[in-house]
Amino acid sequence: MASPHVFDAGVHNFEQEVVLASKDVPVLIDMWAEWCGPCKTLGPVLDKVADEFGGAFRVAKVDTEQEQQLAGMFQIQSIPTCVLFVDGQPVDGFGGALPENEIKAFLQKNGVEPLAPVEEEPETDPDSPT
């Protein structure tokens, strides 16, 4: 199942979905490629952490083979490489397939904390006496 906190990014939506969106919610860019073994390890971990953090940040997946212009813009030398955008600016990043606990520590070091789960309001019948 696809996560609502993970999306594909490219030149066509980078300004809107990464730069501008990061003014509201931090966006972690995941630079990856289909042939990259560590990328295939890191991707599902990022998806899981994004879900666990409940929307405290979003993950923008950038396929460096398809989006060579973006890879060049970030001077990507090796993949996977992740770059965290906050307030429209890149603020930090890491390379390689980090384990889940290190990804969480990286996010928290940059002020990204899991959001508390939203409590469901009990349904009330407007006609019933309270």
C-alpha positions, 0 to 999 in steps of 0.5 A, a space after each residue: 500500500 502506498 503511503 500518503 506521506 511519500 511521493 515521486 518528485 521530478 523537475 515538473 513538481 520539485 518547486 511546488 512539492 518540495 521547496 514550497 511544501 517544505 515551508 509547511 512540512 519538512 520534505 526528505 528527498 530520497 535520491 535513488 535508482 532502480 539498479 541500486 541495491 542499497 536504495 532498495 533497502 533504504 526506500 521501504 525503511 523511509 516509507 515506514 518511518 514516514 508512516 510512523 511519524 504520521 505526516 511530520 515529514 514527507 518523502 520525495 522519491 527522485 529517480 536519478 536515472 529519470 531526473 538527471 537534472 535534479 541529480 546534477 543540481 544536488 551534485 549527487 556523487 553516490 546513491 542513495 543520498 537523502 537531503 532534508 528540506 525545511 522552510 524551502 532550503 536544504 538543511 541536512 542530509 546523509 548518504 547510504 542506507 542507514 538503519 531505521 533508528 539512525 534515520 529517526 535520530 537524523 530527523 529528530 536532530 533536525 527538529 522532526 518529531 513524530 506527530 501524536 496519533 489523531 484521536 478519533 472523535 466518538 460518533 454522537 447521535 444529535 437526537 440522543 439525550 446526553 
